Amino acid sequence: MLEKLGKLAAWPPADPRCTLARDPGQEYYVYVPRNFDPKQTYWIFAAIHGANGNGAGAVGFAGFANALNCIVVAPTYKSRHISPSSGSGTILKHIIEEVGTKCKVHPKVFLTGMSMGAGFSYLFTYANPELVVGCAVHSLGGRGSPNRKARKVPWLVACGEDDEYLPLAKTLARSLEAAKVDYLKVVWFPGVGHTMCAQAYKLTKEHYWRSTTGLTAEERGQLEDGLITADRHINEKDYSQAFKILRKIAGIKQDCTYKQRAIAGIEEIKKTGLERLAEIEEQSRTDAVAALAAIKETQEQFEGTPLAKAVERSRTLIMGRSQVADALQKQKNAEKAKRLCEAAEILMEKNDYTSALAKLRAAAAFPDTPYGQKSAEKIKEIEADPSAMNAEAEAQCRKWLALARNYLANKMTSRARQYLQRIIDTYPDRDEADTAREMLKEME
């Protein structure tokens, strides 16, 4: 059997018409979503045609492959197939098995049919409830009661009020109601005969979602909105908020496409985080300061995610390297030199060269920084400018004289002498030095 399956055409097939590997004479059609992803697990949507029909177009459900993101299969039965026990049921099982060898599928299928296909659908579900996630019966029905397992399957029974098979559909509906199945929706379409109307397709789509997710339309809308919001956060690199939303969706009990998309989103966040950490690790070998800035940003982006601990470990490793500590100290020195130099510029605009020179000399104490070098050059310019140096001397002398006079007024003569002598020693040829000498004589 495996040897035969291995000879199947590449998946997904370019032509929806396929032949069963174990029975080349058996035709079936398969419709795959345009954005088919081999990593994703899909639901199989099996559509069964009526008498004298075939699987082409899947009874009008072929478009559901894209609309529902599922795999639609539709066998072509050459003879009366209403009874699954006649062999038609085995054919469907083989088709499902074959499709399952080419892509990931859920163990159960959603089953629907029209007319004789509807008869097959409900009888197949009665006989194989463990294989059916939901059943939609259109324009036929019949007698019989579902067993305990079949009562767990969600049911939809629909038929036109002008359909000649309406009595059989009503018989089936009554049987399901009497059996107290877990979920049953019954709809009769006014003015509709033996055909699939637009409302029938719409109801089938809703029943598919109800069966495969266990969620109402409102609940599905909320989950879809959540996934859209999470995508927006991911695009904004706010992985923390995205993870909170995706974790909540991934935690729902229903195994549905919303849960799968949330889990895939979480895995994508993990992958993105690991790739970012690898980039930062490489960056840290040549630019430790930039790497630390990047790791800080990454911590904020991935806070509360499974990557948070890995980010912290990476930060600790980078911080533990000696070259990183040296780079950080150099950065601090550069920032301090910049602040001092900028403050000196403001003071020079006010002609306060004394204070400006003090700031510049402090900045020049960091010669391995750009602003330390700039400050050293500025000091040379000021010292070479007589007017600037005179302004500095005048400002300094005024300051020291004011302090000396203040100390004298408070009878602190020793401190006053210190400032007066400082003027004489620093600027001996200035008028302020003569004033200082006279004040010292008066204090004797």
N, C-alpha and C positions, 0 to 999 in steps of 0.2 A: 504493500500500500504506500509506504513512504517513498519508494522508488518512483511510483506513478505520480505522487504529489510533487516530487522534485522536478518533474517535467512540465509543470505548469508555466504559463507565460509570466513574464515579469510583472510585478505589482507596483502601482495599480495598472490594470489593463487599459490599453488605449481604446479598445473596442469593448463596450459593455457586454456584448454577447460572449458567453463562455460555454465551455463544455465540461462536464464533470469528469475528472481524471479517471475515476474508477468505472465510468460508463460514458464513453465518448458520444454515445447517441443521445445523452440527456443534456438538453440545453437549459441554461439559466442566464439571467442578466444581473450584472452588478454595477451599481452606481456609487462612486467614491467622491468625497468632498474635494473641491478644487484645491484647498489648502491642506491636503492630506499630509499628516505627520506620522511617520512610522513609529515614533516614540510614544504616541498617544494611544490610549485604549478606547475603542469605539463600540457603540451599541450597533447591533445588526437590526435593521428594520426590514422584516420579511413581508412582502406584499403578494397575495395569492389571487390570480385572475379567476374569472368566471368560466362557465362552459364555453368551449370552442375558442377560448382566448389564448394569449401567450404572455410571456414575461416582458416583452418589449415595452418600455415606458413604465413598468412596474405599477400597472393599474392607475397611472397618473401620479404616482408617488415618487418618480425618479428625482424630481427637484428637491425632495426632502433631504437628499444627501447633503446639499449645500445649506439648505434652510435650517436643518437640525444638527448638522455636523455629525452625521452618522453614515453607516454603510447600508445602502438599500439593496436587497437581493430579491429576485423574482424568478421563480422557476417557471418553465413552460411544461405544462402537463398535456400529454397527447390524448389521454383518455379520461373518462369520468374519475375525478379525483376527490370527490367530496369526503370520502372516508379515508382517513390517514392510515387505517389498518390494511388498506388494499395495496400499500406500497408507496403511495404518495408521501406519507409521513416519513418513511425511511429516506426518500430522495431529498426531502428538505433537510433532514439531519445531516446527510452527506454533504450537501451544499454548505451548510453552516460550518461543518467540520473543515471543509476545504478552504473556505475563506479564512478560518481561524489559523490556518497554517501559513498564511501570507501576510497577516497583520495582527495586531493585538486587538482582541475583542472581549467583551464581557461574556460570562458563561451563559447568560440568558438572552433571548431575543424578544423584540417587540413584534407582534404578529397581527396582521390585518388582512381582510379579504373582502371581495365584493361578490355577491350572489353565491355561486357554488364555492367560490373561494372563501366566502364568509362561513359557509357550512364547514369547510375544511378547518378554518381557523379555530372555531369554538370546539370542534371535536378533537383537534390536535392538542389544544390546551387542556381539555378534560383528561386526555390520555398522558400528556407530558407536562404537567404544571411546573415541574422543576426546571423546565427549559424556557419558560415564558415569563417575561417581566410585565407584560401588559397585552391585552387582546381587544381589538376593535372589530366588531362584527357589523357589516353593512349589507342590508337588503336580503337577508335570509336568516334562518334560525332553525329551531327544531326542538325536539323533546330531549329529555335526559337531564340528569342532575349532576353538578360538579362534585367531585370528592373533596375531602378536607383541604388538601393542598391547593386545588383549583379555586377554592373559595378565597384564598389569599391573593389571587391574581386580580388586579384592577380591570374592570370590564366596561366597555362601551358598546351599546346596542343601538343602532340607528337605521331608520328606514323611511322611505317616502310614504305618505298617507295614501297615495294613489298607486302604490306598488302592489302587484298581485301577491307578493310574498310577505306582505305585512302581517298576516295572521301567524306565519311561522316565526317572524321576528318577535311578535308579542308573546308567543309561547316560550321562546327562549328567555325573554325578559322576565316573565313570570317565574320561570324555573330558577333563575338566578336570584330573584327577590326572595322566593320561598327558601332557598338554600342559605340566605343571609350572608351573601358574599361580603367581603370587607369593603369593597368599593364598587359601585355600579352607577353608570350614567345612561339614561334611556332618553332618546330623542326621536320624535316622529316629525317629518318635514311636510308641512301642508303643500298641496299642489305638486308634489314631486313623485315621479313614477319610479320605475326600476332602473335607476341610474345613480351615479355619484355626483352630488351637487357640491357647489362651492362650500356650503356650510358643513358638509360631511368631511371635506378635507380639513377645514379649520378645526373641527372638533377632534379629528384624529391627531392633528398636530398637538393640540392641548392635552389630549389623553396620553400621547407619547411622553410629553414632559412630566405629566402627573405620574406616570408609571415608572419612568427611569430616574426621577429625582425625588418623588414623594413630596414635592413642593407645589404650593399654589402659584398662580400667575403673579400675585402680589409679592410673594416671598422670592420668586425668581427675579423679579424686577429689582428688589432690594439688593440681591446678591450681584446682579449685573452692574448696578450703580456702584457697589462697593469695589468691584474689579476695575471699573473705569477710573474711579478715584485713586485706587492703588497704582494704576498705570501712570496717572498724572504725577503722583508723588515720585515714582521711579524716574520719570523723565526729568523731574526737577532735582534728582539726586537726593531726595529726602527718603532714604531707605528705611529709616526708623518708623515713620508714619505708614509707609507702604506695608511694612512687615506687620504692624499691628492689625491692619485691615485684613491682610491675606491670612494671617494666623487664625483669625476669628472665622473666616470662611472655610479654611482648611479643616477646622474643628467640627464642622457640622457632621451629623451622623450619616447623612445620605451620601452614598458613593456616586456622585454625579459630575457632570462636566464642569460645574462651578468649583467644586472641590478640587478637581484635577487641575484646573487653571490656576487656582490659588496655590496649590502645592508646587506647580511649575514656576510660579512667580517667586515663591520663597527660594527655590533652588537657583533661580536666576540671580536673586539678590546675593546669595552665598557665593556664587561664581564670580559676580562682579566684585564683591569684597575681597576675595582671595586674589584676583587679578590685580586689584589696586594695591594690596599689601605687597605683592611681588614687585610692582613698579616702585613702591616707596623703599623697599629693601635695597633695590638696585641703586636708587637715587641717593640713599644714605651713604654709599661708598664714595661718592664724589661731592655731594653737597648736603652735609648733615643738617644744616640749619633749615634748608628748604624741605628736607625730608621730615623734620619734626613739625614744621608748619603743616605739611600735607597730612601727617598722622593725626594731628589735632583736628583738622577738618574732617578726616575720615571717622574719627571717634564720634563726632557730632552727627555725621550722616548715618552711621550704623548703630547708634545707641539703642539698646534694647533688642537688637537682632542677634541671631546665633553667632555673628561675626564679632560681637563686642569684645569677648574675651580674647579672641585672636588678635584684635587690634591693640588691646592693652598689652598683651605679651610682646607684640612687635615694638610698641613704644618703649617698653622696659628694656628690650634688647638693644635698641638704638641708643637709648640714654646711657646704657652701661658701657659704651665704647669710649675710650680715652679721647680719641680724636673728636668725638661729639661734644664732650665736656669742654675741650679747648675751643671748639667752634662756637659753643654757646657763650663762653666768657668773652671771646672776641666780638661776638654780636653785641653783648651788653656794653663792652667798652666803646664800640662804634656808636651805639645809641647815646651813651653818656657824652661822648665827645661832640656829637651832633647837637645835643641840647645846650651844652656849654658854648659852642661856637655861635649858635643862633641867638643865645642870650647876649653874647658879646656884641653882635651886630646891632641889636636894639640899643645897647648902652652907648655904642659909638655914635649912633644917630643923635643921642642926647648930649654928645661931647663929654661923656663920663668915661674918659680913657683909662682912668685908674681902675675902675671896676671892670671895664672891658678887658684890660690886660690881665687882670686876675683870672677872669673866665678863660681867656685864650691860653694862658699858661697852664691852667688845669686841664684844658682839652689837649694841649700839646704833650701832656704826659702819656698820651696814647698814640705814639708815633706810627704804629702799624695800622691805624685806621685812616680813612680818607679825610675826616674832619680834624683829626689830630695833626695831619700834615698841613692841612689848610690853615689851622690855627698858628702853627709854627711860622708859616710864610707871612701871615698877617702881623704877627708880633714884630718880625723884621721890618715890615713896611712902616709900622707905627714908630718904632725906635729910630728909623731913618728920617722921620718927619719931625723937624724942630717944633713946628706949631703944635703938633699932637703931643709931643713930649712935654712942651711947656704947659699945655693945658692939663696934662696929667699931673705935673709937679704942683701946679697952682691948686688943683682940686685936692691933692693929697695934703698939701700944707694947710689949706683951709680946714680940712677935716681934723688934722692933728692939733692945730691951734684951738679949734672949738672944743675938742676933748680936754685939752690942758686947762683951758679957762673954766670948764665945767667942774673939773676936779678941784681947782683952786677955790671955786665958790663953795665947794662942799668940804673944804679944809683937808683934801687928800693930796698934799703937796708932793709926796713921793711919786704918785702916779702921774701928776702933772709934769714933774721933772722928766719922767721917761719919755713922754710925747714931745716935749720941747727939745730934748737932746736928740730925739729921732729926726726932727726937722733939720737940726744943725748938721748931723752926721750924713743925712741923705742928700740934702740940698744946701750945702754950705755957702754957696754964692748967691742965693736968692734973698730978696728983701725979707721974706718970712723967717729966714735964719737969723737976720739981725734982730727982728722982733723977739724971737725966741731967746736970744742971748740977753737982751734987756730984761725980759721977764724973769730969767734965772737970777740976774743980779739983784733985782728987787726982792727976790725970795730969800736972799742970804741974810 
